């Protein structure tokens, strides 16, 4: 969980399954459902805004995996 690179980090579900958390877990309060898709609309005001929208979408996709 202390990895800077999110691709090397364990997931929250994996962390909850670790015995380290057995004493503090509240399974009835855990909600590990599907991660919602986030899309940020940017007004089409020009090339810079379109590029920014693509970069934001790429970042969201990279960190959602």
PDBQT receptor file of N, H, CA, C and O in Angstrom, charges set to zero:
ATOM      1  N   UNK A   1       0.811  -1.194   0.000  1.00  0.00    +0.000 N 
ATOM      2  CA  UNK A   1       0.000   0.000   0.000  1.00  0.00    +0.000 C 
ATOM      3  C   UNK A   1       0.856   1.260   0.000  1.00  0.00    +0.000 C 
ATOM      4  O   UNK A   1       0.358   2.343  -0.305  1.00  0.00    +0.000 OA
ATOM      5  N   UNK A   2       2.126   1.134   0.335  1.00  0.00    +0.000 N 
ATOM      6  H   UNK A   2       2.530   0.253   0.583  1.00  0.00    +0.000 HD
ATOM      7  CA  UNK A   2       3.000   2.294   0.400  1.00  0.00    +0.000 C 
ATOM      8  C   UNK A   2       3.774   2.516  -0.893  1.00  0.00    +0.000 C 
ATOM      9  O   UNK A   2       4.675   3.353  -0.936  1.00  0.00    +0.000 OA
ATOM     10  N   UNK A   3       3.437   1.786  -1.937  1.00  0.00    +0.000 N 
ATOM     11  H   UNK A   3       2.705   1.106  -1.902  1.00  0.00    +0.000 HD
ATOM     12  CA  UNK A   3       4.085   1.969  -3.228  1.00  0.00    +0.000 C 
ATOM     13  C   UNK A   3       3.605   3.266  -3.865  1.00  0.00    +0.000 C 
ATOM     14  O   UNK A   3       2.407   3.546  -3.892  1.00  0.00    +0.000 OA
ATOM     15  N   UNK A   4       4.547   4.058  -4.378  1.00  0.00    +0.000 N 
ATOM     16  H   UNK A   4       5.520   3.830  -4.356  1.00  0.00    +0.000 HD
ATOM     17  CA  UNK A   4       4.188   5.297  -5.053  1.00  0.00    +0.000 C 
ATOM     18  C   UNK A   4       3.477   5.002  -6.369  1.00  0.00    +0.000 C 
ATOM     19  O   UNK A   4       2.479   5.644  -6.694  1.00  0.00    +0.000 OA
ATOM     20  N   UNK A   5       3.985   4.039  -7.122  1.00  0.00    +0.000 N 
ATOM     21  H   UNK A   5       4.796   3.517  -6.858  1.00  0.00    +0.000 HD
ATOM     22  CA  UNK A   5       3.405   3.676  -8.411  1.00  0.00    +0.000 C 
ATOM     23  C   UNK A   5       2.125   2.873  -8.172  1.00  0.00    +0.000 C 
ATOM     24  O   UNK A   5       2.184   1.794  -7.582  1.00  0.00    +0.000 OA
ATOM     25  N   UNK A   6       0.975   3.375  -8.616  1.00  0.00    +0.000 N 
ATOM     26  H   UNK A   6       0.927   4.251  -9.095  1.00  0.00    +0.000 HD
ATOM     27  CA  UNK A   6      -0.286   2.676  -8.360  1.00  0.00    +0.000 C 
ATOM     28  C   UNK A   6      -0.353   1.305  -9.025  1.00  0.00    +0.000 C 
ATOM     29  O   UNK A   6      -1.126   0.451  -8.592  1.00  0.00    +0.000 OA
ATOM     30  N   UNK A   7       0.440   1.082 -10.068  1.00  0.00    +0.000 N 
ATOM     31  H   UNK A   7       1.068   1.777 -10.421  1.00  0.00    +0.000 HD
ATOM     32  CA  UNK A   7       0.439  -0.225 -10.729  1.00  0.00    +0.000 C 
ATOM     33  C   UNK A   7       1.112  -1.292  -9.865  1.00  0.00    +0.000 C 
ATOM     34  O   UNK A   7       0.893  -2.485 -10.077  1.00  0.00    +0.000 OA
ATOM     35  N   UNK A   8       1.929  -0.876  -8.894  1.00  0.00    +0.000 N 
ATOM     36  H   UNK A   8       2.107   0.093  -8.722  1.00  0.00    +0.000 HD
ATOM     37  CA  UNK A   8       2.618  -1.815  -8.010  1.00  0.00    +0.000 C 
ATOM     38  C   UNK A   8       1.922  -1.969  -6.663  1.00  0.00    +0.000 C 
ATOM     39  O   UNK A   8       2.296  -2.833  -5.871  1.00  0.00    +0.000 OA
ATOM     40  N   UNK A   9       0.915  -1.143  -6.395  1.00  0.00    +0.000 N 
ATOM     41  H   UNK A   9       0.611  -0.441  -7.038  1.00  0.00    +0.000 HD
ATOM     42  CA  UNK A   9       0.193  -1.155  -5.121  1.00  0.00    +0.000 C 
ATOM     43  C   UNK A   9      -0.817  -2.289  -5.080  1.00  0.00    +0.000 C 
ATOM     44  O   UNK A   9      -1.363  -2.687  -6.109  1.00  0.00    +0.000 OA
ATOM     45  N   UNK A  10      -1.061  -2.809  -3.874  1.00  0.00    +0.000 N 
ATOM     46  H   UNK A  10      -0.617  -2.486  -3.038  1.00  0.00    +0.000 HD
ATOM     47  CA  UNK A  10      -2.154  -3.755  -3.740  1.00  0.00    +0.000 C 
ATOM     48  C   UNK A  10      -3.466  -2.970  -3.719  1.00  0.00    +0.000 C 
ATOM     49  O   UNK A  10      -3.488  -1.775  -3.422  1.00  0.00    +0.000 OA
ATOM     50  N   UNK A  11      -4.539  -3.654  -4.036  1.00  0.00    +0.000 N 
ATOM     51  H   UNK A  11      -4.522  -4.624  -4.277  1.00  0.00    +0.000 HD
ATOM     52  CA  UNK A  11      -5.842  -2.993  -4.059  1.00  0.00    +0.000 C 
ATOM     53  C   UNK A  11      -6.415  -2.936  -2.651  1.00  0.00    +0.000 C 
ATOM     54  O   UNK A  11      -5.904  -3.588  -1.740  1.00  0.00    +0.000 OA
ATOM     55  N   UNK A  12      -7.458  -2.170  -2.478  1.00  0.00    +0.000 N 
ATOM     56  H   UNK A  12      -7.873  -1.641  -3.218  1.00  0.00    +0.000 HD
ATOM     57  CA  UNK A  12      -8.132  -2.086  -1.182  1.00  0.00    +0.000 C 
ATOM     58  C   UNK A  12      -8.698  -3.447  -0.791  1.00  0.00    +0.000 C 
ATOM     59  O   UNK A  12      -8.638  -3.832   0.377  1.00  0.00    +0.000 OA
ATOM     60  N   UNK A  13      -9.243  -4.170  -1.754  1.00  0.00    +0.000 N 
ATOM     61  H   UNK A  13      -9.292  -3.857  -2.702  1.00  0.00    +0.000 HD
ATOM     62  CA  UNK A  13      -9.790  -5.498  -1.475  1.00  0.00    +0.000 C 
ATOM     63  C   UNK A  13      -8.680  -6.428  -0.994  1.00  0.00    +0.000 C 
ATOM     64  O   UNK A  13      -8.870  -7.177  -0.035  1.00  0.00    +0.000 OA
ATOM     65  N   UNK A  14      -7.530  -6.386  -1.651  1.00  0.00    +0.000 N 
ATOM     66  H   UNK A  14      -7.376  -5.778  -2.430  1.00  0.00    +0.000 HD
ATOM     67  CA  UNK A  14      -6.399  -7.214  -1.222  1.00  0.00    +0.000 C 
ATOM     68  C   UNK A  14      -5.921  -6.821   0.175  1.00  0.00    +0.000 C 
ATOM     69  O   UNK A  14      -5.572  -7.684   0.980  1.00  0.00    +0.000 OA
ATOM     70  N   UNK A  15      -5.905  -5.535   0.458  1.00  0.00    +0.000 N 
ATOM     71  H   UNK A  15      -6.189  -4.834  -0.196  1.00  0.00    +0.000 HD
ATOM     72  CA  UNK A  15      -5.474  -5.065   1.773  1.00  0.00    +0.000 C 
ATOM     73  C   UNK A  15      -6.435  -5.542   2.856  1.00  0.00    +0.000 C 
ATOM     74  O   UNK A  15      -6.002  -5.957   3.931  1.00  0.00    +0.000 OA
ATOM     75  N   UNK A  16      -7.726  -5.487   2.582  1.00  0.00    +0.000 N 
ATOM     76  H   UNK A  16      -8.078  -5.150   1.708  1.00  0.00    +0.000 HD
ATOM     77  CA  UNK A  16      -8.715  -5.912   3.571  1.00  0.00    +0.000 C 
ATOM     78  C   UNK A  16      -8.611  -7.400   3.879  1.00  0.00    +0.000 C 
ATOM     79  O   UNK A  16      -8.970  -7.838   4.972  1.00  0.00    +0.000 OA
ATOM     80  N   UNK A  17      -8.123  -8.174   2.918  1.00  0.00    +0.000 N 
ATOM     81  H   UNK A  17      -7.832  -7.818   2.030  1.00  0.00    +0.000 HD
ATOM     82  CA  UNK A  17      -7.991  -9.616   3.122  1.00  0.00    +0.000 C 
ATOM     83  C   UNK A  17      -6.729  -9.982   3.901  1.00  0.00    +0.000 C 
ATOM     84  O   UNK A  17      -6.586 -11.124   4.338  1.00  0.00    +0.000 OA
ATOM     85  N   UNK A  18      -5.825  -9.041   4.079  1.00  0.00    +0.000 N 
ATOM     86  H   UNK A  18      -5.941  -8.113   3.724  1.00  0.00    +0.000 HD
ATOM     87  CA  UNK A  18      -4.589  -9.308   4.813  1.00  0.00    +0.000 C 
ATOM     88  C   UNK A  18      -4.887  -9.489   6.297  1.00  0.00    +0.000 C 
ATOM     89  O   UNK A  18      -5.713  -8.774   6.866  1.00  0.00    +0.000 OA
ATOM     90  N   UNK A  19      -4.212 -10.444   6.915  1.00  0.00    +0.000 N 
ATOM     91  H   UNK A  19      -3.541 -11.025   6.454  1.00  0.00    +0.000 HD
ATOM     92  CA  UNK A  19      -4.455 -10.729   8.340  1.00  0.00    +0.000 C 
ATOM     93  C   UNK A  19      -4.101  -9.547   9.245  1.00  0.00    +0.000 C 
ATOM     94  O   UNK A  19      -4.579  -9.483  10.377  1.00  0.00    +0.000 OA
ATOM     95  N   UNK A  20      -3.289  -8.630   8.778  1.00  0.00    +0.000 N 
ATOM     96  H   UNK A  20      -2.901  -8.683   7.858  1.00  0.00    +0.000 HD
ATOM     97  CA  UNK A  20      -2.916  -7.442   9.553  1.00  0.00    +0.000 C 
ATOM     98  C   UNK A  20      -4.157  -6.662  10.000  1.00  0.00    +0.000 C 
ATOM     99  O   UNK A  20      -4.169  -6.076  11.083  1.00  0.00    +0.000 OA
ATOM    100  N   UNK A  21      -5.184  -6.657   9.177  1.00  0.00    +0.000 N 
ATOM    101  H   UNK A  21      -5.174  -7.132   8.297  1.00  0.00    +0.000 HD
ATOM    102  CA  UNK A  21      -6.386  -5.870   9.444  1.00  0.00    +0.000 C 
ATOM    103  C   UNK A  21      -7.497  -6.661  10.127  1.00  0.00    +0.000 C 
ATOM    104  O   UNK A  21      -8.588  -6.127  10.327  1.00  0.00    +0.000 OA
ATOM    105  N   UNK A  22      -7.250  -7.912  10.490  1.00  0.00    +0.000 N 
ATOM    106  H   UNK A  22      -6.363  -8.345  10.328  1.00  0.00    +0.000 HD
ATOM    107  CA  UNK A  22      -8.295  -8.746  11.086  1.00  0.00    +0.000 C 
ATOM    108  C   UNK A  22      -8.919  -8.122  12.331  1.00  0.00    +0.000 C 
ATOM    109  O   UNK A  22     -10.127  -8.247  12.535  1.00  0.00    +0.000 OA
ATOM    110  N   UNK A  23      -8.135  -7.460  13.156  1.00  0.00    +0.000 N 
ATOM    111  H   UNK A  23      -7.154  -7.358  12.990  1.00  0.00    +0.000 HD
ATOM    112  CA  UNK A  23      -8.653  -6.893  14.401  1.00  0.00    +0.000 C 
ATOM    113  C   UNK A  23      -9.489  -5.629  14.197  1.00  0.00    +0.000 C 
ATOM    114  O   UNK A  23     -10.247  -5.248  15.089  1.00  0.00    +0.000 OA
ATOM    115  N   UNK A  24      -9.368  -4.986  13.064  1.00  0.00    +0.000 N 
ATOM    116  H   UNK A  24      -8.752  -5.296  12.339  1.00  0.00    +0.000 HD
ATOM    117  CA  UNK A  24     -10.073  -3.717  12.857  1.00  0.00    +0.000 C 
ATOM    118  C   UNK A  24     -11.104  -3.773  11.731  1.00  0.00    +0.000 C 
ATOM    119  O   UNK A  24     -11.810  -2.793  11.491  1.00  0.00    +0.000 OA
ATOM    120  N   UNK A  25     -11.196  -4.894  11.047  1.00  0.00    +0.000 N 
ATOM    121  H   UNK A  25     -10.623  -5.689  11.242  1.00  0.00    +0.000 HD
ATOM    122  CA  UNK A  25     -12.142  -5.009   9.938  1.00  0.00    +0.000 C 
ATOM    123  C   UNK A  25     -13.577  -4.995  10.421  1.00  0.00    +0.000 C 
ATOM    124  O   UNK A  25     -13.893  -5.514  11.491  1.00  0.00    +0.000 OA
ATOM    125  N   UNK A  26     -14.429  -4.403   9.632  1.00  0.00    +0.000 N 
ATOM    126  H   UNK A  26     -14.173  -3.980   8.763  1.00  0.00    +0.000 HD
ATOM    127  CA  UNK A  26     -15.878  -4.425   9.840  1.00  0.00    +0.000 C 
ATOM    128  C   UNK A  26     -16.508  -4.904   8.533  1.00  0.00    +0.000 C 
ATOM    129  O   UNK A  26     -16.991  -4.094   7.742  1.00  0.00    +0.000 OA
ATOM    130  N   UNK A  27     -16.504  -6.232   8.301  1.00  0.00    +0.000 N 
ATOM    131  H   UNK A  27     -16.111  -6.891   8.944  1.00  0.00    +0.000 HD
ATOM    132  CA  UNK A  27     -16.961  -6.768   7.009  1.00  0.00    +0.000 C 
ATOM    133  C   UNK A  27     -18.345  -6.297   6.595  1.00  0.00    +0.000 C 
ATOM    134  O   UNK A  27     -18.610  -6.143   5.403  1.00  0.00    +0.000 OA
ATOM    135  N   UNK A  28     -19.238  -6.063   7.563  1.00  0.00    +0.000 N 
ATOM    136  H   UNK A  28     -19.022  -6.188   8.531  1.00  0.00    +0.000 HD
ATOM    137  CA  UNK A  28     -20.586  -5.615   7.203  1.00  0.00    +0.000 C 
ATOM    138  C   UNK A  28     -20.603  -4.185   6.665  1.00  0.00    +0.000 C 
ATOM    139  O   UNK A  28     -21.611  -3.750   6.108  1.00  0.00    +0.000 OA
ATOM    140  N   UNK A  29     -19.499  -3.447   6.822  1.00  0.00    +0.000 N 
ATOM    141  H   UNK A  29     -18.680  -3.800   7.274  1.00  0.00    +0.000 HD
ATOM    142  CA  UNK A  29     -19.427  -2.076   6.314  1.00  0.00    +0.000 C 
ATOM    143  C   UNK A  29     -18.553  -1.958   5.066  1.00  0.00    +0.000 C 
ATOM    144  O   UNK A  29     -18.420  -0.875   4.497  1.00  0.00    +0.000 OA
ATOM    145  N   UNK A  30     -17.962  -3.067   4.646  1.00  0.00    +0.000 N 
ATOM    146  H   UNK A  30     -18.069  -3.947   5.109  1.00  0.00    +0.000 HD
ATOM    147  CA  UNK A  30     -17.100  -3.032   3.462  1.00  0.00    +0.000 C 
ATOM    148  C   UNK A  30     -17.950  -3.042   2.206  1.00  0.00    +0.000 C 
ATOM    149  O   UNK A  30     -18.867  -3.850   2.063  1.00  0.00    +0.000 OA
ATOM    150  N   UNK A  31     -17.633  -2.141   1.306  1.00  0.00    +0.000 N 
ATOM    151  H   UNK A  31     -16.887  -1.484   1.421  1.00  0.00    +0.000 HD
ATOM    152  CA  UNK A  31     -18.338  -2.059   0.036  1.00  0.00    +0.000 C 
ATOM    153  C   UNK A  31     -17.297  -1.987  -1.055  1.00  0.00    +0.000 C 
ATOM    154  O   UNK A  31     -16.750  -0.919  -1.330  1.00  0.00    +0.000 OA
ATOM    155  N   UNK A  32     -17.024  -3.104  -1.672  1.00  0.00    +0.000 N 
ATOM    156  H   UNK A  32     -17.468  -3.972  -1.449  1.00  0.00    +0.000 HD
ATOM    157  CA  UNK A  32     -15.981  -3.179  -2.698  1.00  0.00    +0.000 C 
ATOM    158  C   UNK A  32     -16.604  -3.495  -4.047  1.00  0.00    +0.000 C 
ATOM    159  O   UNK A  32     -16.174  -4.415  -4.744  1.00  0.00    +0.000 OA
ATOM    160  N   UNK A  33     -17.608  -2.736  -4.403  1.00  0.00    +0.000 N 
ATOM    161  H   UNK A  33     -17.958  -1.989  -3.837  1.00  0.00    +0.000 HD
ATOM    162  CA  UNK A  33     -18.297  -2.953  -5.670  1.00  0.00    +0.000 C 
ATOM    163  C   UNK A  33     -17.519  -2.394  -6.851  1.00  0.00    +0.000 C 
ATOM    164  O   UNK A  33     -16.329  -2.095  -6.753  1.00  0.00    +0.000 OA
ATOM    165  N   UNK A  34     -18.207  -2.265  -7.943  1.00  0.00    +0.000 N 
ATOM    166  H   UNK A  34     -19.174  -2.508  -8.023  1.00  0.00    +0.000 HD
ATOM    167  CA  UNK A  34     -17.596  -1.757  -9.159  1.00  0.00    +0.000 C 
ATOM    168  C   UNK A  34     -17.187  -0.294  -8.998  1.00  0.00    +0.000 C 
ATOM    169  O   UNK A  34     -17.882   0.492  -8.354  1.00  0.00    +0.000 OA
ATOM    170  N   UNK A  35     -16.059   0.051  -9.589  1.00  0.00    +0.000 N 
ATOM    171  H   UNK A  35     -15.495  -0.587 -10.113  1.00  0.00    +0.000 HD
ATOM    172  CA  UNK A  35     -15.585   1.436  -9.584  1.00  0.00    +0.000 C 
ATOM    173  C   UNK A  35     -16.343   2.187 -10.676  1.00  0.00    +0.000 C 
ATOM    174  O   UNK A  35     -16.363   1.741 -11.823  1.00  0.00    +0.000 OA
ATOM    175  N   UNK A  36     -16.968   3.319 -10.343  1.00  0.00    +0.000 N 
ATOM    176  H   UNK A  36     -16.952   3.681  -9.411  1.00  0.00    +0.000 HD
ATOM    177  CA  UNK A  36     -17.711   4.047 -11.361  1.00  0.00    +0.000 C 
ATOM    178  C   UNK A  36     -16.782   4.652 -12.413  1.00  0.00    +0.000 C 
ATOM    179  O   UNK A  36     -15.639   5.007 -12.126  1.00  0.00    +0.000 OA
ATOM    180  N   UNK A  37     -17.292   4.757 -13.618  1.00  0.00    +0.000 N 
ATOM    181  H   UNK A  37     -18.221   4.469 -13.851  1.00  0.00    +0.000 HD
ATOM    182  CA  UNK A  37     -16.554   5.394 -14.706  1.00  0.00    +0.000 C 
ATOM    183  C   UNK A  37     -16.705   6.898 -14.556  1.00  0.00    +0.000 C 
ATOM    184  O   UNK A  37     -17.817   7.406 -14.416  1.00  0.00    +0.000 OA
ATOM    185  N   UNK A  38     -15.594   7.600 -14.586  1.00  0.00    +0.000 N 
ATOM    186  H   UNK A  38     -14.691   7.186 -14.700  1.00  0.00    +0.000 HD
ATOM    187  CA  UNK A  38     -15.609   9.050 -14.442  1.00  0.00    +0.000 C 
ATOM    188  C   UNK A  38     -15.245   9.677 -15.782  1.00  0.00    +0.000 C 
ATOM    189  O   UNK A  38     -14.216   9.346 -16.371  1.00  0.00    +0.000 OA
ATOM    190  N   UNK A  39     -16.072  10.563 -16.249  1.00  0.00    +0.000 N 
ATOM    191  H   UNK A  39     -16.907  10.833 -15.771  1.00  0.00    +0.000 HD
ATOM    192  CA  UNK A  39     -15.780  11.291 -17.484  1.00  0.00    +0.000 C 
ATOM    193  C   UNK A  39     -15.960  12.774 -17.206  1.00  0.00    +0.000 C 
ATOM    194  O   UNK A  39     -16.998  13.202 -16.701  1.00  0.00    +0.000 OA
ATOM    195  N   UNK A  40     -14.952  13.542 -17.538  1.00  0.00    +0.000 N 
ATOM    196  H   UNK A  40     -14.109  13.195 -17.948  1.00  0.00    +0.000 HD
ATOM    197  CA  UNK A  40     -15.008  14.986 -17.331  1.00  0.00    +0.000 C 
ATOM    198  C   UNK A  40     -15.193  15.657 -18.684  1.00  0.00    +0.000 C 
ATOM    199  O   UNK A  40     -14.320  15.588 -19.549  1.00  0.00    +0.000 OA
ATOM    200  N   UNK A  41     -16.335  16.303 -18.854  1.00  0.00    +0.000 N 
ATOM    201  H   UNK A  41     -17.044  16.359 -18.151  1.00  0.00    +0.000 HD
ATOM    202  CA  UNK A  41     -16.599  17.021 -20.093  1.00  0.00    +0.000 C 
ATOM    203  C   UNK A  41     -15.906  18.377 -20.061  1.00  0.00    +0.000 C 
ATOM    204  O   UNK A  41     -15.978  19.101 -19.068  1.00  0.00    +0.000 OA
ATOM    205  N   UNK A  42     -15.241  18.706 -21.151  1.00  0.00    +0.000 N 
ATOM    206  H   UNK A  42     -15.183  18.118 -21.958  1.00  0.00    +0.000 HD
ATOM    207  CA  UNK A  42     -14.598  20.008 -21.302  1.00  0.00    +0.000 C 
ATOM    208  C   UNK A  42     -15.212  20.655 -22.531  1.00  0.00    +0.000 C 
ATOM    209  O   UNK A  42     -15.280  20.044 -23.597  1.00  0.00    +0.000 OA
ATOM    210  N   UNK A  43     -15.660  21.897 -22.376  1.00  0.00    +0.000 N 
ATOM    211  H   UNK A  43     -15.605  22.394 -21.510  1.00  0.00    +0.000 HD
ATOM    212  CA  UNK A  43     -16.248  22.604 -23.514  1.00  0.00    +0.000 C 
ATOM    213  C   UNK A  43     -15.266  22.625 -24.677  1.00  0.00    +0.000 C 
ATOM    214  O   UNK A  43     -14.055  22.734 -24.484  1.00  0.00    +0.000 OA
ATOM    215  N   UNK A  44     -15.801  22.522 -25.873  1.00  0.00    +0.000 N 
ATOM    216  H   UNK A  44     -16.784  22.434 -26.030  1.00  0.00    +0.000 HD
ATOM    217  CA  UNK A  44     -14.962  22.534 -27.073  1.00  0.00    +0.000 C 
ATOM    218  C   UNK A  44     -14.642  23.976 -27.445  1.00  0.00    +0.000 C 
ATOM    219  O   UNK A  44     -15.284  24.567 -28.313  1.00  0.00    +0.000 OA
ATOM    220  N   UNK A  45     -13.631  24.531 -26.769  1.00  0.00    +0.000 N 
ATOM    221  H   UNK A  45     -13.110  24.051 -26.064  1.00  0.00    +0.000 HD
ATOM    222  CA  UNK A  45     -13.264  25.927 -27.026  1.00  0.00    +0.000 C 
ATOM    223  C   UNK A  45     -11.975  26.035 -27.815  1.00  0.00    +0.000 C 
ATOM    224  O   UNK A  45     -11.561  27.140 -28.165  1.00  0.00    +0.000 OA
ATOM    225  N   UNK A  46     -11.342  24.930 -28.098  1.00  0.00    +0.000 N 
ATOM    226  H   UNK A  46     -11.678  24.033 -27.813  1.00  0.00    +0.000 HD
ATOM    227  CA  UNK A  46     -10.119  25.004 -28.855  1.00  0.00    +0.000 C 
ATOM    228  C   UNK A  46      -9.242  23.789 -28.666  1.00  0.00    +0.000 C 
ATOM    229  O   UNK A  46      -9.576  22.857 -27.933  1.00  0.00    +0.000 OA
ATOM    230  N   UNK A  47      -8.127  23.823 -29.337  1.00  0.00    +0.000 N 
ATOM    231  H   UNK A  47      -7.855  24.580 -29.932  1.00  0.00    +0.000 HD
ATOM    232  CA  UNK A  47      -7.204  22.694 -29.357  1.00  0.00    +0.000 C 
ATOM    233  C   UNK A  47      -6.620  22.397 -27.977  1.00  0.00    +0.000 C 
ATOM    234  O   UNK A  47      -6.486  21.231 -27.607  1.00  0.00    +0.000 OA
ATOM    235  N   UNK A  48      -6.272  23.425 -27.214  1.00  0.00    +0.000 N 
ATOM    236  H   UNK A  48      -6.381  24.373 -27.515  1.00  0.00    +0.000 HD
ATOM    237  CA  UNK A  48      -5.689  23.218 -25.884  1.00  0.00    +0.000 C 
ATOM    238  C   UNK A  48      -6.652  22.505 -24.949  1.00  0.00    +0.000 C 
ATOM    239  O   UNK A  48      -6.253  21.597 -24.219  1.00  0.00    +0.000 OA
ATOM    240  N   UNK A  49      -7.912  22.910 -24.965  1.00  0.00    +0.000 N 
ATOM    241  H   UNK A  49      -8.236  23.647 -25.558  1.00  0.00    +0.000 HD
ATOM    242  CA  UNK A  49      -8.905  22.292 -24.093  1.00  0.00    +0.000 C 
ATOM    243  C   UNK A  49      -9.145  20.844 -24.499  1.00  0.00    +0.000 C 
ATOM    244  O   UNK A  49      -9.302  19.981 -23.636  1.00  0.00    +0.000 OA
ATOM    245  N   UNK A  50      -9.176  20.565 -25.798  1.00  0.00    +0.000 N 
ATOM    246  H   UNK A  50      -9.049  21.266 -26.499  1.00  0.00    +0.000 HD
ATOM    247  CA  UNK A  50      -9.374  19.203 -26.275  1.00  0.00    +0.000 C 
ATOM    248  C   UNK A  50      -8.207  18.322 -25.846  1.00  0.00    +0.000 C 
ATOM    249  O   UNK A  50      -8.412  17.184 -25.424  1.00  0.00    +0.000 OA
ATOM    250  N   UNK A  51      -6.996  18.833 -25.948  1.00  0.00    +0.000 N 
ATOM    251  H   UNK A  51      -6.829  19.758 -26.290  1.00  0.00    +0.000 HD
ATOM    252  CA  UNK A  51      -5.813  18.078 -25.527  1.00  0.00    +0.000 C 
ATOM    253  C   UNK A  51      -5.848  17.835 -24.019  1.00  0.00    +0.000 C 
ATOM    254  O   UNK A  51      -5.523  16.741 -23.559  1.00  0.00    +0.000 OA
ATOM    255  N   UNK A  52      -6.238  18.848 -23.251  1.00  0.00    +0.000 N 
ATOM    256  H   UNK A  52      -6.502  19.737 -23.625  1.00  0.00    +0.000 HD
ATOM    257  CA  UNK A  52      -6.327  18.703 -21.804  1.00  0.00    +0.000 C 
ATOM    258  C   UNK A  52      -7.344  17.623 -21.441  1.00  0.00    +0.000 C 
ATOM    259  O   UNK A  52      -7.097  16.814 -20.546  1.00  0.00    +0.000 OA
ATOM    260  N   UNK A  53      -8.470  17.606 -22.120  1.00  0.00    +0.000 N 
ATOM    261  H   UNK A  53      -8.671  18.263 -22.847  1.00  0.00    +0.000 HD
ATOM    262  CA  UNK A  53      -9.492  16.593 -21.869  1.00  0.00    +0.000 C 
ATOM    263  C   UNK A  53      -8.953  15.193 -22.141  1.00  0.00    +0.000 C 
ATOM    264  O   UNK A  53      -9.213  14.267 -21.373  1.00  0.00    +0.000 OA
ATOM    265  N   UNK A  54      -8.207  15.035 -23.225  1.00  0.00    +0.000 N 
ATOM    266  H   UNK A  54      -7.996  15.787 -23.850  1.00  0.00    +0.000 HD
ATOM    267  CA  UNK A  54      -7.610  13.732 -23.543  1.00  0.00    +0.000 C 
ATOM    268  C   UNK A  54      -6.621  13.306 -22.466  1.00  0.00    +0.000 C 
ATOM    269  O   UNK A  54      -6.592  12.138 -22.080  1.00  0.00    +0.000 OA
ATOM    270  N   UNK A  55      -5.810  14.242 -21.976  1.00  0.00    +0.000 N 
ATOM    271  H   UNK A  55      -5.834  15.191 -22.290  1.00  0.00    +0.000 HD
ATOM    272  CA  UNK A  55      -4.826  13.918 -20.943  1.00  0.00    +0.000 C 
ATOM    273  C   UNK A  55      -5.503  13.537 -19.627  1.00  0.00    +0.000 C 
ATOM    274  O   UNK A  55      -5.076  12.599 -18.954  1.00  0.00    +0.000 OA
ATOM    275  N   UNK A  56      -6.555  14.264 -19.264  1.00  0.00    +0.000 N 
ATOM    276  H   UNK A  56      -6.902  15.026 -19.811  1.00  0.00    +0.000 HD
ATOM    277  CA  UNK A  56      -7.285  13.941 -18.042  1.00  0.00    +0.000 C 
ATOM    278  C   UNK A  56      -7.920  12.561 -18.166  1.00  0.00    +0.000 C 
ATOM    279  O   UNK A  56      -7.823  11.753 -17.242  1.00  0.00    +0.000 OA
ATOM    280  N   UNK A  57      -8.563  12.284 -19.284  1.00  0.00    +0.000 N 
ATOM    281  H   UNK A  57      -8.642  12.941 -20.034  1.00  0.00    +0.000 HD
ATOM    282  CA  UNK A  57      -9.174  10.967 -19.498  1.00  0.00    +0.000 C 
ATOM    283  C   UNK A  57      -8.133   9.862 -19.449  1.00  0.00    +0.000 C 
ATOM    284  O   UNK A  57      -8.398   8.798 -18.890  1.00  0.00    +0.000 OA
ATOM    285  N   UNK A  58      -6.960  10.087 -20.017  1.00  0.00    +0.000 N 
ATOM    286  H   UNK A  58      -6.745  10.952 -20.470  1.00  0.00    +0.000 HD
ATOM    287  CA  UNK A  58      -5.888   9.092 -19.991  1.00  0.00    +0.000 C 
ATOM    288  C   UNK A  58      -5.398   8.840 -18.568  1.00  0.00    +0.000 C 
ATOM    289  O   UNK A  58      -5.147   7.697 -18.188  1.00  0.00    +0.000 OA
ATOM    290  N   UNK A  59      -5.261   9.907 -17.783  1.00  0.00    +0.000 N 
ATOM    291  H   UNK A  59      -5.465  10.836 -18.091  1.00  0.00    +0.000 HD
ATOM    292  CA  UNK A  59      -4.862   9.753 -16.380  1.00  0.00    +0.000 C 
ATOM    293  C   UNK A  59      -5.888   8.975 -15.580  1.00  0.00    +0.000 C 
ATOM    294  O   UNK A  59      -5.539   8.092 -14.797  1.00  0.00    +0.000 OA
ATOM    295  N   UNK A  60      -7.164   9.308 -15.781  1.00  0.00    +0.000 N 
ATOM    296  H   UNK A  60      -7.448  10.025 -16.418  1.00  0.00    +0.000 HD
ATOM    297  CA  UNK A  60      -8.230   8.582 -15.067  1.00  0.00    +0.000 C 
ATOM    298  C   UNK A  60      -8.187   7.112 -15.433  1.00  0.00    +0.000 C 
ATOM    299  O   UNK A  60      -8.299   6.254 -14.558  1.00  0.00    +0.000 OA
ATOM    300  N   UNK A  61      -8.029   6.811 -16.699  1.00  0.00    +0.000 N 
ATOM    301  H   UNK A  61      -7.938   7.508 -17.410  1.00  0.00    +0.000 HD
ATOM    302  CA  UNK A  61      -7.968   5.419 -17.155  1.00  0.00    +0.000 C 
ATOM    303  C   UNK A  61      -6.757   4.704 -16.556  1.00  0.00    +0.000 C 
ATOM    304  O   UNK A  61      -6.869   3.558 -16.121  1.00  0.00    +0.000 OA
ATOM    305  N   UNK A  62      -5.610   5.365 -16.529  1.00  0.00    +0.000 N 
ATOM    306  H   UNK A  62      -5.518   6.296 -16.883  1.00  0.00    +0.000 HD
ATOM    307  CA  UNK A  62      -4.379   4.758 -16.012  1.00  0.00    +0.000 C 
ATOM    308  C   UNK A  62      -4.508   4.439 -14.528  1.00  0.00    +0.000 C 
ATOM    309  O   UNK A  62      -4.042   3.390 -14.083  1.00  0.00    +0.000 OA
ATOM    310  N   UNK A  63      -5.126   5.318 -13.763  1.00  0.00    +0.000 N 
ATOM    311  H   UNK A  63      -5.504   6.170 -14.125  1.00  0.00    +0.000 HD
ATOM    312  CA  UNK A  63      -5.243   5.112 -12.324  1.00  0.00    +0.000 C 
ATOM    313  C   UNK A  63      -6.437   4.247 -11.947  1.00  0.00    +0.000 C 
ATOM    314  O   UNK A  63      -6.564   3.843 -10.791  1.00  0.00    +0.000 OA
ATOM    315  N   UNK A  64      -7.316   3.957 -12.906  1.00  0.00    +0.000 N 
ATOM    316  H   UNK A  64      -7.212   4.285 -13.845  1.00  0.00    +0.000 HD
ATOM    317  CA  UNK A  64      -8.482   3.119 -12.621  1.00  0.00    +0.000 C 
ATOM    318  C   UNK A  64      -8.176   1.642 -12.800  1.00  0.00    +0.000 C 
ATOM    319  O   UNK A  64      -8.952   0.785 -12.378  1.00  0.00    +0.000 OA
ATOM    320  N   UNK A  65      -7.065   1.350 -13.415  1.00  0.00    +0.000 N 
ATOM    321  H   UNK A  65      -6.435   2.046 -13.759  1.00  0.00    +0.000 HD
ATOM    322  CA  UNK A  65      -6.738  -0.062 -13.686  1.00  0.00    +0.000 C 
ATOM    323  C   UNK A  65      -6.093  -0.715 -12.504  1.00  0.00    +0.000 C 
ATOM    324  O   UNK A  65      -5.754  -1.897 -12.559  1.00  0.00    +0.000 OA
TER     325      UNK A  65
